[in-house]
Amino acid sequence: MRFRIDLKIFLFLILFYLTKQIEIYAMIMVFALIHEIGHLLAGIILKMKPEKLEIMPFGVSIAFKIEPKDYNKKIKKGNKLDIVASAGPLTNLIIIIITYNLKIDMIKAIMVIYTNFLIMLFNLLPIYPLDGGRILSGILHIIVGKQKADDAINNISMISTILITAIASVLILYLKNIAIFLIVMYLWYLVLKENNRYLRRKKYIMKILENKTNK
């Protein structure tokens, strides 16, 4: 399994330290790691092989090696990718339920619940490559096919990110919290990166179709 650290994480560490929010950032990273362990366990249970582990500015990402036959295989109206994508947010929900029922300091409990709720909510956004986008993409893939699903999720991701940016702009204005700004910027980085991949794939497919037509 390959291992990679996104160097932008050090910039985020400095920014959160200077704005005296390093403890919040540390808590986000810890529970984001646990979130990703949920994905890992689900993948291992489904006999999927971890291919890459990457530490990113707002969490950890685990990629699995997917064979084409596995990608197209349906499992109870879903597929392996949908199940693995759902495991992360489910892990955060379990932590919230457990923390709520534990007799611990109220302030600490609120922080744990709040952090996990934000991680769960963020990852369930219908934006690819977040968990919500992956789940939606998998469902659309089953209903309309891979190409139409790719087209739809790319458009949905862009529209959703624009709407979130508009809402976040208002929150930044009133709360004056740099964390919101950094999260939105990172979200745009993920979406634009995936959009470039989508455009390259589409261009490649169009080129193949043109070659077949010309023969």
One Martini backbone bead per residue (centre of mass of N, CA, C, O) as a GRO file, in nm:
protein
  215
    1MET     BB    1   0.096   0.037   0.023
    2ARG     BB    2   0.057   0.362  -0.028
    3PHE     BB    3   0.220   0.672   0.090
    4ARG     BB    4   0.081   1.010   0.170
    5ILE     BB    5   0.161   1.366   0.206
    6ASP     BB    6   0.005   1.662   0.230
    7LEU     BB    7   0.176   1.963   0.252
    8LYS     BB    8  -0.072   2.152   0.328
    9ILE     BB    9  -0.091   2.075   0.631
   10PHE     BB   10   0.128   2.278   0.737
   11LEU     BB   11  -0.028   2.534   0.670
   12PHE     BB   12  -0.274   2.470   0.849
   13LEU     BB   13  -0.122   2.451   1.116
   14ILE     BB   14  -0.026   2.744   1.120
   15LEU     BB   15  -0.302   2.887   1.097
   16PHE     BB   16  -0.432   2.754   1.353
   17TYR     BB   17  -0.217   2.852   1.549
   18LEU     BB   18  -0.239   3.164   1.498
   19THR     BB   19  -0.570   3.139   1.564
   20LYS     BB   20  -0.616   2.945   1.813
   21GLN     BB   21  -0.721   2.634   1.664
   22ILE     BB   22  -0.554   2.365   1.713
   23GLU     BB   23  -0.750   2.186   1.883
   24ILE     BB   24  -0.971   2.164   1.671
   25TYR     BB   25  -0.795   2.044   1.449
   26ALA     BB   26  -0.707   1.791   1.605
   27MET     BB   27  -0.995   1.676   1.641
   28ILE     BB   28  -1.064   1.651   1.345
   29MET     BB   29  -0.830   1.455   1.269
   30VAL     BB   30  -0.899   1.223   1.462
   31PHE     BB   31  -1.200   1.173   1.357
   32ALA     BB   32  -1.119   1.140   1.061
   33LEU     BB   33  -0.956   0.884   1.108
   34ILE     BB   34  -1.187   0.714   1.221
   35HIS     BB   35  -1.362   0.743   0.973
   36GLU     BB   36  -1.154   0.591   0.787
   37ILE     BB   37  -1.156   0.323   0.942
   38GLY     BB   38  -1.440   0.254   0.854
   39HIS     BB   39  -1.370   0.214   0.559
   40LEU     BB   40  -1.152  -0.003   0.598
   41LEU     BB   41  -1.326  -0.222   0.736
   42ALA     BB   42  -1.532  -0.247   0.508
   43GLY     BB   43  -1.328  -0.330   0.288
   44ILE     BB   44  -1.219  -0.585   0.428
   45ILE     BB   45  -1.491  -0.734   0.454
   46LEU     BB   46  -1.518  -0.705   0.120
   47LYS     BB   47  -1.231  -0.781   0.003
   48MET     BB   48  -1.056  -0.522  -0.013
   49LYS     BB   49  -0.771  -0.347  -0.141
   50PRO     BB   50  -0.548  -0.145  -0.024
   51GLU     BB   51  -0.361   0.122  -0.201
   52LYS     BB   52  -0.405   0.416  -0.045
   53LEU     BB   53  -0.248   0.653   0.183
   54GLU     BB   54  -0.376   0.983   0.283
   55ILE     BB   55  -0.266   1.288   0.418
   56MET     BB   56  -0.478   1.556   0.482
   57PRO     BB   57  -0.588   1.864   0.590
   58PHE     BB   58  -0.899   1.704   0.644
   59GLY     BB   59  -0.755   1.413   0.668
   60VAL     BB   60  -0.814   1.079   0.551
   61SER     BB   61  -0.719   0.864   0.269
   62ILE     BB   62  -0.868   0.566   0.124
   63ALA     BB   63  -0.769   0.347  -0.130
   64PHE     BB   64  -0.905   0.114  -0.356
   65LYS     BB   65  -0.885  -0.176  -0.534
   66ILE     BB   66  -1.067  -0.185  -0.845
   67GLU     BB   67  -1.245  -0.394  -1.023
   68PRO     BB   68  -1.459  -0.392  -1.282
   69LYS     BB   69  -1.637  -0.630  -1.171
   70ASP     BB   70  -1.684  -0.489  -0.893
   71TYR     BB   71  -1.809  -0.215  -0.989
   72ASN     BB   72  -2.067  -0.378  -1.133
   73LYS     BB   73  -2.150  -0.505  -0.872
   74LYS     BB   74  -2.436  -0.603  -0.709
   75ILE     BB   75  -2.554  -0.511  -0.361
   76LYS     BB   76  -2.844  -0.463  -0.269
   77LYS     BB   77  -2.873  -0.204  -0.473
   78GLY     BB   78  -2.562  -0.195  -0.473
   79ASN     BB   79  -2.217  -0.145  -0.376
   80LYS     BB   80  -1.913  -0.148  -0.245
   81LEU     BB   81  -1.871   0.162  -0.255
   82ASP     BB   82  -2.125   0.241  -0.092
   83ILE     BB   83  -2.056   0.091   0.169
   84VAL     BB   84  -1.783   0.227   0.224
   85ALA     BB   85  -1.888   0.526   0.218
   86SER     BB   86  -2.095   0.481   0.466
   87ALA     BB   87  -1.899   0.401   0.705
   88GLY     BB   88  -1.792   0.675   0.798
   89PRO     BB   89  -2.053   0.826   0.895
   90LEU     BB   90  -2.139   0.591   1.081
   91THR     BB   91  -1.904   0.621   1.278
   92ASN     BB   92  -1.982   0.908   1.376
   93LEU     BB   93  -2.263   0.828   1.481
   94ILE     BB   94  -2.165   0.628   1.697
   95ILE     BB   95  -2.000   0.833   1.859
   96ILE     BB   96  -2.238   1.016   1.931
   97ILE     BB   97  -2.407   0.804   2.085
   98ILE     BB   98  -2.194   0.724   2.295
   99THR     BB   99  -2.135   1.008   2.411
  100TYR     BB  100  -2.429   1.073   2.502
  101ASN     BB  101  -2.420   0.806   2.713
  102LEU     BB  102  -2.195   0.934   2.860
  103LYS     BB  103  -2.027   1.020   3.175
  104ILE     BB  104  -1.920   1.330   3.094
  105ASP     BB  105  -1.808   1.610   3.026
  106MET     BB  106  -2.004   1.835   2.869
  107ILE     BB  107  -1.801   1.992   2.695
  108LYS     BB  108  -1.661   1.745   2.572
  109ALA     BB  109  -1.913   1.615   2.451
  110ILE     BB  110  -1.991   1.850   2.264
  111MET     BB  111  -1.729   1.849   2.098
  112VAL     BB  112  -1.752   1.560   1.991
  113ILE     BB  113  -2.031   1.582   1.862
  114TYR     BB  114  -1.978   1.830   1.684
  115THR     BB  115  -1.740   1.719   1.520
  116ASN     BB  116  -1.884   1.460   1.408
  117PHE     BB  117  -2.117   1.609   1.274
  118LEU     BB  118  -1.946   1.774   1.074
  119ILE     BB  119  -1.805   1.536   0.934
  120MET     BB  120  -2.062   1.394   0.843
  121LEU     BB  121  -2.193   1.629   0.687
  122PHE     BB  122  -1.960   1.691   0.494
  123ASN     BB  123  -1.943   1.390   0.368
  124LEU     BB  124  -2.265   1.401   0.271
  125LEU     BB  125  -2.217   1.564   0.048
  126PRO     BB  126  -2.300   1.602  -0.306
  127ILE     BB  127  -1.966   1.558  -0.340
  128TYR     BB  128  -1.707   1.498  -0.546
  129PRO     BB  129  -1.518   1.276  -0.327
  130LEU     BB  130  -1.725   1.246  -0.128
  131ASP     BB  131  -1.935   1.029   0.015
  132GLY     BB  132  -2.199   1.144  -0.104
  133GLY     BB  133  -2.096   1.140  -0.399
  134ARG     BB  134  -2.036   0.833  -0.411
  135ILE     BB  135  -2.317   0.731  -0.348
  136LEU     BB  136  -2.466   0.880  -0.576
  137SER     BB  137  -2.296   0.762  -0.806
  138GLY     BB  138  -2.372   0.463  -0.752
  139ILE     BB  139  -2.676   0.495  -0.797
  140LEU     BB  140  -2.663   0.619  -1.085
  141HIS     BB  141  -2.508   0.386  -1.216
  142ILE     BB  142  -2.744   0.181  -1.186
  143ILE     BB  143  -2.969   0.354  -1.336
  144VAL     BB  144  -2.788   0.513  -1.598
  145GLY     BB  145  -2.493   0.476  -1.581
  146LYS     BB  146  -2.173   0.584  -1.590
  147GLN     BB  147  -2.170   0.836  -1.779
  148LYS     BB  148  -2.425   0.980  -1.664
  149ALA     BB  149  -2.324   0.980  -1.373
  150ASP     BB  150  -2.072   1.157  -1.420
  151ASP     BB  151  -2.222   1.404  -1.529
  152ALA     BB  152  -2.411   1.452  -1.286
  153ILE     BB  153  -2.200   1.468  -1.049
  154ASN     BB  154  -2.044   1.708  -1.161
  155ASN     BB  155  -2.279   1.913  -1.156
  156ILE     BB  156  -2.362   1.878  -0.858
  157SER     BB  157  -2.089   1.957  -0.733
  158MET     BB  158  -2.074   2.247  -0.841
  159ILE     BB  159  -2.345   2.356  -0.732
  160SER     BB  160  -2.299   2.284  -0.431
  161THR     BB  161  -2.038   2.454  -0.394
  162ILE     BB  162  -2.164   2.727  -0.455
  163LEU     BB  163  -2.378   2.723  -0.228
  164ILE     BB  164  -2.178   2.683   0.008
  165THR     BB  165  -2.016   2.941  -0.043
  166ALA     BB  166  -2.248   3.137   0.010
  167ILE     BB  167  -2.304   3.048   0.302
  168ALA     BB  168  -2.009   3.079   0.410
  169SER     BB  169  -1.984   3.386   0.362
  170VAL     BB  170  -2.186   3.461   0.583
  171LEU     BB  171  -2.044   3.318   0.821
  172ILE     BB  172  -1.775   3.470   0.800
  173LEU     BB  173  -1.893   3.754   0.846
  174TYR     BB  174  -2.011   3.682   1.141
  175LEU     BB  175  -1.775   3.480   1.271
  176LYS     BB  176  -1.478   3.506   1.181
  177ASN     BB  177  -1.380   3.211   1.054
  178ILE     BB  178  -1.111   3.051   0.909
  179ALA     BB  179  -1.209   2.756   0.889
  180ILE     BB  180  -1.429   2.800   0.678
  181PHE     BB  181  -1.248   2.906   0.453
  182LEU     BB  182  -1.058   2.656   0.433
  183ILE     BB  183  -1.275   2.446   0.368
  184VAL     BB  184  -1.378   2.576   0.105
  185MET     BB  185  -1.107   2.578  -0.044
  186TYR     BB  186  -1.067   2.271  -0.027
  187LEU     BB  187  -1.324   2.194  -0.176
  188TRP     BB  188  -1.245   2.329  -0.444
  189TYR     BB  189  -0.994   2.160  -0.490
  190LEU     BB  190  -1.141   1.886  -0.514
  191VAL     BB  191  -1.345   1.959  -0.739
  192LEU     BB  192  -1.143   2.060  -0.958
  193LYS     BB  193  -0.976   1.803  -0.969
  194GLU     BB  194  -1.215   1.618  -1.054
  195ASN     BB  195  -1.300   1.781  -1.305
  196ASN     BB  196  -1.039   1.729  -1.465
  197ARG     BB  197  -1.073   1.423  -1.476
  198TYR     BB  198  -1.345   1.422  -1.618
  199LEU     BB  199  -1.253   1.573  -1.879
  200ARG     BB  200  -1.036   1.365  -1.958
  201ARG     BB  201  -1.223   1.122  -1.984
  202LYS     BB  202  -1.416   1.244  -2.193
  203LYS     BB  203  -1.202   1.299  -2.410
  204TYR     BB  204  -1.112   1.004  -2.440
  205ILE     BB  205  -1.388   0.888  -2.524
  206MET     BB  206  -1.432   1.069  -2.774
  207LYS     BB  207  -1.179   0.969  -2.924
  208ILE     BB  208  -1.267   0.673  -2.948
  209LEU     BB  209  -1.534   0.726  -3.101
  210GLU     BB  210  -1.402   0.867  -3.346
  211ASN     BB  211  -1.224   0.627  -3.435
  212LYS     BB  212  -1.463   0.432  -3.484
  213THR     BB  213  -1.612   0.608  -3.697
  214ASN     BB  214  -1.362   0.627  -3.907
  215LYS     BB  215  -1.349   0.303  -3.971
   0.00000   0.00000   0.00000
